[in-house]
Amino acid sequence: MPKLYSSVNTTITTIKNCEEEPIAIPGSLQPHGLLFVINKETGIIHLCSANTAAFMAQPPQYFLSKPCKNVLPKDLYDIIFSELLPATDEINKQLPVTINLNEMQFDCYKHTTVVYTLLECVLTTENPYSVYELFYKTNDLLNTADKKTTLSSLCSIVAEKIRHIIGFDRVMVYRFDQEYNGRVYAESVAKNIDSFNGLHFPHTDIPKQARDLYLKNPIRLIQDVHYDPVPIVTLDPELAKPEMIDLSKVQIRSVSPIHITYLKNMGVGASMSISIIKGGALWGLIACHHSVSKPLIYIQQLQAFLLTQILSSQIAVQETAEKYLLALHLDVPLKKLMEYLKRDENFIELQFEKLEEVKNIVNASGAALIYKDKIYTNGMVPPLEFIGFLQDWLNEKGIEDYCTEKLYKDYPAALSYTNTSSGLLYKQLNKESKTALFWFRQSSEEVITWAGNPQSQQKTGALTPRNSFGAWKEIKKGISAVWEQPELDAAFRFSYLLQQHILVLLQHENDLKNRKLNDQLVKANKELENINWISTHDLKEPLRKIQMFASMMDTSKNVPTIDTMNLSIEKIKLAAGKMQQFIDDLLLYSKMSGTEMTYEWVDLNELIAEVTKNFTEEKEKQVFELQSLELPVIKASRFQMQQLFVNLIDNSIKFKKEAERQIITIQHEQINDPAISNDEKVTWNKITISDKGIGFSKEMSTSIFDIFKRGHSDKMYKGTGVGLSVCRKIMENHGGKIFASGVEGKGAVFTLYFPISEK
């Protein structure tokens, strides 16, 4: 007989190459069926399973390299070349053709590749079920699905019904997490069989290439775990390569020897898996185990598959319903925040840190907002310094939206703060101003019960699956609950609303700045008018006198006397001094612009003591008496405070009653007066400087602060009218206010209001 060449894949799988094990091209089959590989154009059989003699009384050499028409029974030939059984890429849509060969019944399937037609014949028995039974069982589950409200209860019912159909000892609904670790989500077991319900299995138990195969072929049956693989053979050594034939769609494809060992270690005699697919992705499996070998006819597999399909459709329905309920729950705090944002311009400063809804809209344990280089916090958050570093890292990465339940994986520094920030949901609101929102979730310490220690595989030699599946507990830390889609949607909506709120605030601030600049411009114009007036009057008048008295000293016209010369010189000195005083006061006023002020904490008691040294001569002559009560410490420019109190004390001394000692009293109190400011929450340091001098009329209370405005004739009282204008400018620079009141003949009161700063 001609020599046969085997296509069996002899690749040795180790720990290092386990993920690349070629499970779709094993080059062998399970023994409960046959396979013929026929060239689509010539009809020549190029490969076949080595067990043809057991089912067709002829060895493989009888069929190989011959036209299938000459060597195959007519029933099989008709399947290959007729439309009786059209091939399809969707294995679950292909119905078999059942035929009899040598008093044995086979379900036959046709698969195609680019070059070949694969004829698969699976040994079966008479169908004990009718179409009506199939309909009623399926309809019963549909009715049940309509009544059940939870996914877990529906999974339990599906597991129970499938176990009733196929008669296996254990049927599990096996659910994958994001990393494809699996958990037994629901289970139905026979009596005296250990339960796996709730146990977790590592992703290595079902590697990626196996998961990919589950998407291509949703049903995989191993009738007997202890089977001996049947090689696929050929007479052509060039075709004896496993990669020549992709067996992904073949139901009796041989299984990975690693998986067989794994099942043996679990004490499993037969196994079946059905894919649970949701949205084109593998959501989980229906995993079925039996303690001994267990053949299943096609109708049993089909019914189990149909029930799984119903479950797959209900998963989407149930998860959508759960997301809808979560969205409704989150909508309550979101609407409250929307109301606050609409009615409260100071939402960020006054409400963000107080309102529970800020973190509740995404079920976070804490929240933070970076706005204008300040960090506002709500609930449990990591240290402010860490939040700043975290934002720097996100900005360096160019990340605008970020979401994770394991922050430390991407940002290792977070490992020190898992108690507050294992999970992070981040929204950048403005890149230029570094305005951003953070929501944090603390670690949700979770006890995971594995089916055996997932780290127990040997690390040397050929891969040996673990042989212990007893409960093994692991405590997972540093991981928060997963952020659900409705939570991400709520975060987006709030971020957008807050972003719009901030834009309105910035626009409002710009409007205020423009108004303030306009007010300053109006004041500047008014001051320029006054300066123009003084330059045309007060400054010209001394110049005119200088010219007049200088002309009196002109010897070309006449010879002045010594007395005339001395008088003229004295008058010129006085006029020049007056001009100098005007110029000095103008320079002092210009210094009060506030553009380069240095603020410090100033003790006004010490400052008043320093200021009074400027009036030592007046004090020695008992021109005035100063009574100063306990004064506060304020944050201010020390230089400008000195100028302020020098001018006010000098003003009281200047306008004292003739032949009477001036009594000056300085007092302090803290007040909260809405009449001073529109903001009722501002507290003020109120300082009053009162005297017993000549006073001034009520009409002068406002205009007295205008530059070069004199309350009394300069013939009686010296001055340029700049001093009180300087005082008002200083108070404006400090965000304060100054008011004046007086009664002619009884005295004057100057009231200063300084907004209180936290020390």
PyMOL commands that set and color helices and strands:
alter all, ss='L'
color gray80, all
select helices_A, chain A and resi 18-20+52-56+60-63+68-71+74-81+91-93+131-147+151-166+203-205+208-216+237-239+242-244+257-265+298-343+347-351+357-360+384-396+407-410+412-421+485-536+540-552+562-591+604-620+638-654+700-703+723-733
alter helices_A, ss='H'
color red, helices_A
select strands_A, chain A and resi 5-6+28-29+33-39+45-49+97-101+104-112+116-124+170-176+182-189+200-201+219-222+230-234+270-278+281-290+366-371+374-379+401-404+423-430+435-441+446-451+471-476+600-603+624-628+633-636+662-671+684-690+737-743+747-755
alter strands_A, ss='S'
color yellow, strands_A
deselect
rebuild
show_as cartoon
